[in-house]
Amino acid sequence: MHVAMIGAGYVGLVSGACFSDFGHSVTCVDSDARKIDALRIGRIPIFEPGLSELVASNVAASRLSFTSDLALALQEADVVFIAVGTPSRRGDGHADLSYVFQAAREIAHAIRHYTVVVTKSTVPVGTGDEVERIIRDTRPSAEFAVVSNPEFLREGAAIADFKRPDRILVGSEDERAKQVMTELYRPLYLNQSPILFTSRRTAELTKYAANAFLATKVTFINEIADLCEQVGGDVQDVARGIGLDKRIGSKFLHAGPGYGGSCFPKDTLALIKTAQDHGSPIRIVETVAAVNDQRKRAMARKVIQALGGSVRGKTIGVLGLTFKPNTDDMRDAPSISIIAALQDGGAVIKAHDPEGVEQAKMVLENVTYVDTPYRAAEDADALVIVTEWDAFRALDLQRIHTMMAQPVVIDLRNIYRPAEMRALGFRYHSVGRGLAEA
């Protein structure tokens, strides 16, 4: 099949590369000419494990190409995906759909035969209706169907998620469009990945509901972690105890500094606004968003308390800047709020991240970036682990102890054992392990 992917960002590039790896002919379209030029010579604008190799192999096989010319991309396309950004709109928190609607207008002018128009971007309920209206009003004679096909990709594991999904969600009542989408995903269907067909509006809402539920799990275990610290419990054991219940599951029950990234913050906010607009507020999700915002600053207070109540003039090493490992994504990363709060308290920050430094420089000021975790620890009064990169799990702790001005470690991801850290002479603080740290 011939596929056009509008948007060569995270979702569009990963999806386009994976579809081409299934044997489809894919053209990724982006209005950013510099990005297209870079992709054509093999420069990938994001860090995602395995993506560079996947793109290179499919470009070499002539199944994947890049252009800024939408009309050219749509000449033979059976399916065109809208995979543009939907950031939170300034002022009210609603999803900004201007890029989606602009893509719809451009599609209307460019399509020449029956085409399935698929919204891959995360969009509020009813967006597909508006996309259909725009195309119909712009080009009354056009033959098309609008489908919702949300993505469920985890940054850092996106290729595996695309190729071995829990489910493929397709929102459409159009039988011809359903047949096209079934053929598009046939390689996955043969591997028994279930295709769930729903109404378009149901598919749009399901994406937001999924992210809001996962965000709720993260926030729930973080609040349980706070309680553990007060009563002398161990949140990791609590998480195991409830996670073994198949009704609950173990994923997203890792206490830490709060969720961030490109999805949870904006999607929970968009769902809250949508629910409010329809007179059906979702109080649980409203609380989740509020608690998560507070959580990040609370982690900065934890660092300050570990240093006796003041960080003024103190040097603090920060390990990990991205919102999670195996990505360079800094969007809503907890490190931003934590570092800002520490700087407000007068601290000097040195930071190391294996992939995120260039992105971090765009959002963090007055930070000294270093190329190893050991340089971050050198002469530091405290070392704070913010992101659980694998590279931080087996550090030479004795070396770090000798390098630090004070042997204080605040582990916001619980990657080390309290007893072992104390045995090495560290003043060690983690999250939700009151009994272990007593």
N, C-alpha and C positions, 0 to 999 in steps of 0.2 A: 504494500500500500504506500501511497505518497502522503507524507505528513508535513505540515508546516507548524512550527512552534514559535509563537510570537512572544519574545522575551528570552534572552539568553543569560538570565541570572541563575540563581541556585536551582530553582524548580525546573525552569525551562531547559537548562543545559543538561542537568542530570536526566530528565525525562527524555529529551531528544537523543542523548547518547545511548540510553538504554533501548529505546524503540529502534534505533538504527542497528543496535546489536542483535535485535530480534530478526533482522533482515528487511525491515521497512526502509524506504528512502525518506530521509528526514532533512528538512531545511530549517535551521534556526534563524529567526529574523530578529534584529534589534536595531533601534533607532540610533544607538551609540556607535558611530562608525569606527571609533578607536577600538572599542571592544571587539567588533567584528574583525577588524584588521589583525588584532592580537590573536583571536581564535584561529584565524586562517593560518597563522604561522606557529600554532601550537601553544600559545601562551594562555593558560587557564586563569580567569580572573578571581577564582575562589579556591580555597584549599578544601578538598574533599578526597579522602583516600581512594585511590584507584581511578579517579575521574580522568586524569591526564592521559593515562594509558588507554582507557576506554575510548576517549575522543580520538586519540591518534590512530588507533587501529581501525576505527570506522571511517575516519576521513580517508585513510589509505585505501580502504575498500570501496571508496566512492559511494558510501551509503549515508554519509553525514556531511553537510555543507553549511556555510554561513553567508548571510547576505543582509543588506539594509533595504533591499527592494522587496516589499511585501507583495506587490503585484506579480513579480517574477516567481516568488515562492508559492503563490496560490494558483498558478497556471494549471498545474496537474494535481493539486492537493485534493485528496478524498476527505481529509480531516484537518482542521486548523485548530490548534490549541491557543487559548489566551492564557499566558503564564507570566503576566506582568505583576508588578508590585501593588499591594493594597495596604499601604502604611496607615497608621492611625492619623485621622485628620486633625489638624491643629484646632484647638478650641473646644471641640465637643467629643473627641474620642471615637467617632464613627470611622469606619473604614473608608479611606479615600479611593473612590472608584473611578476617578477621572481617567486613569490609564486604561482601565478595562473598557470604558465607554468609547474612548478614542480608538482603541483597537477594533471595537465593533463597527465604528463608522468606516474605518479603513478597509475592513473585511467586506463590508457591503459594496464598496466601490470596486473591489478586486475580484470577487468570485465570479466564475463564468459557467459553472455547472453545479449540480447538486453537491453540497458540501455540508459536512457535520461540523458545527462550530462548538468547541468544547471549552468551558471555563475550567481551567486547572487552578487558577488563582483562588485563594480563600476569599469568599465573598459572602455578604449577608443574604439572608433569605429574600428572594424576589429579584435578585440581580439578573438571573437568567431571563426573567420576564422582560426586564428593561433592555437587555442585550437584544432579545428577539424583536422588541418594538423598534429599537434604533435601526436595526438592519432592514426591517420591513418598511419603515418610513423612508429610509434613505434609498432603498432599491426595491420597490414593490414587486418587481418581476423576479427577484432572486429566489432560487430553489435552495432551501437550507433547513436544518434543524438545529436547535440550540440544546446542548447537553451539559449537565454538571458532572464533573469527574474529579472530585477533590483528591489532593495528594496527601499521603500519610508517611512522609519521609523524615527520618531522623538525621539531623546533620551529624556527620561522622560515620554513618552507616547507610547512607542514602541509596547506594547502588544495590546493596543486599536487600534493602527494604523494597525497592522497585521490582527486583527480579524474583523475590520470594515474599510477596505481600501476605498479610493476614487475610485481606479481602480487597477486591476491586469494586468500588462503589460507582455506579452509573445512574444518574438521575435523568430519566426521559420517559415520556409516554409515546414517543414516536417509534413505531415498529421498525421502520427502515433504518433509523439512527441506531437502534439497539443492535441490529444485525451488523452494521458497520463497526460499532464498538466491540462487539463479540469477536469479529474477525481481527481487529487491531490487537486485541489482547489474547488471541488464540494461543500463542506460545506459553502464556502463563496458565491459561485454562487447561491446557494439556498436562500441565504439572499440578493440576487440581487446586489451583488458587481460586477460591470461590468468587464469582461475579454476582454482586447483589444489585438488582435493578429496583429502583425506587422512583417516586416522583422527583421532579427537578428540585422543588423546594425542600423536600425531605433530605436529599443529598446535600444541599447547601447547609442545612441546619445540622446535619450529622457531623460534619467537619468541625464546626464550632463546639458542638456538644462533646465530642471526643477530647479536644484540647482542654476544654474547661474541666472535664472530669479528671484528666491527668494532672492538671494544675492543682486541682483540689486535693488529690492524693499527696502531692509534694508538700503543699501547705499544711495539710493535716499532720503529716509525720514531723514537720518542723515544729509545730506547736506541741506535739507529744514530746519532742526532744527537750523543749523548754521545761515541761513538767518533770521529765526524767531528772534534769539537773537539780530541780528543787526537792524531789523526794528520794533521790539516790537510786534511780533506775538506770538502765542501759538501753538507749533507744535502738541500738542495733539488734539486741535480743528481742525487744518489743516488735520490731519490724519483721524479724524472722518468725516470731510467734503468730503474728496475724497474717503474714504473707504466705504461710503454708496452707492457710485456708483457701481452697480453690475459688471460693466466691470473691475473695479479695485479690489474691495474687501478690507476688513479691516485687513487681516492677514499680518504679516511681515511689518507693518507700525508703529512700536514702536521705537522711537528714543533712542539711547543709545551709548555705547562705541565701536560699531562695532561687526561684526559677528566673530565667531570662531568655534571650534568644529572639528569633524573628517571629515566632508563632504565639507562644503562651501569653505574653503581655498584651499584644495587640488584639489577639483573638478573644481573650476573656473580656477585654474592654469593649470590643465591637458587639459581642453577645449581650453584655450588660445594656448597652445603648439600644440595641434592637429590641430587647425585652421591655425596656422602659417605654420605648416609643409605641409598643403595642399594648401597653397597660398590663403587662404580665411580668413584673420585676422578678429577677432570679436572685434572691437574697444571699444564697450560699455563695454564688460566684462573685457577687459584690464584695462579700467579706473576704473571700480568697484573694482578690486583687488588692484590697486594702492591707491585709495582713502581709502579703508578699512584699509590698512596697516598704512597710515598716521593718520587715525582716532584715533587709540589706543594711540599713543604718544600725540595727541592733547588733549586727556582726562587728561593725566598727567599734561600738561601745564595748563589746567583748574584748577586743584587742586593747582598747584603752584601759580597761579594768585589769587585764593581765600585766600591764606595765605600771600598776599602782595608782591608776586614776588620771594620769596625764601622759601625753605623748609629745608635749612641746619640746622641740629640739632633739627628739629621738629619731634615729634612723630605722626605718622599717623595711625589711625585704618582703616583697610580694611574689609568690610563685603561682603563676597562672593568671591570665587576664581574660581570656575568652569565656563565654558563658558555659561552655562544656569542652571536654577534650576532643581532639581530632577535627577541629574546625578553626578558622581564623575569624569567626563571627563575633563581633563585639556588641551587637545590638542588645540593649538592656542587660548587659552582663552585670552580675552582682559586683564585680571588681570596681565598676565605675562609681557606684554609690559608696562603697567601702573606702576606696582611696580618697574620694572627695571629702568624706567625713574625717578621715585621719589627717588630711591636709588642713582642714578647718581647725583641727586641734593643734596644729603646729608641727606635725610630723614631716620628716623628709623621706620620700619614697624612692626605693630602688626596685625595679620589677623585671621579671623574666617570664617569657612565654615562648614555647617552641615554635608557634606559627602566627601568633596574633599581634606582634609588636607594631607592624605597619598600620594595621587597622586601629590599634590602641592609640597611636600617636594622633589620630584624627579626633579623638574624644577625650583624651586625658592630657592635661598640661602639667608642666613642672615635675615630670617624672623622669628619673634617670633609668634608661633601659640598658640591661646588661645581657650578655650572651650565654651565661650559664647560671644555674641555680646557686652555685658556690659563690659567684660574684655578688649575687643578691644577698647572700648570707654574710658576706665579709663586712666586719665592723658593725653589723646590725644589732640593734637593741631587741628586736623581735623579728621572727620569720613567720609569715602568714601564708598558709596554703589555701588558695582560693579555688583553683581548678585542678581536678584530679587527673592530670596527664600521667600516663604510665611512667614517663621519665622521672616523676617525683616519688614513685613508690619504692625505689631501691637506692636512695641517696646514701652516700658515705656519711653517716650521721656523726661519727667521731670527728671526721674532718670538719664538718659544719660546726660542731661544738667548739672546736679550737679557733675557728675563724670569727665567731660572733662576739660582739662586745658584751652581750648578755645572752645566756642560753635559754631564751624564751621562744617557744614554738606554739603558734595558735593554728591548729589543724581544723579548718572549717569543712573538711571532707572526710574526716575520720579514717585516714589511710594508714595510720600507725597505731600501735598498741600502747596504751598509757603506761603499763608496767615496764615495757622495754625502754620507752623514752625516759622514764624516771631513772631507770637503772643506768642509763647513759649520762645522767646528770642534767637533763633538760627540765625546765619548768614547762610542763606540757599542758595545753588546754585544747579540748576538742568539743564536739557538739553533742549534747544529750547523753553524756556518759557520766552522770553524777556519781554513780556507785564506783565506777572504775577509777575515777579521779579523786575520790575522797581520801 
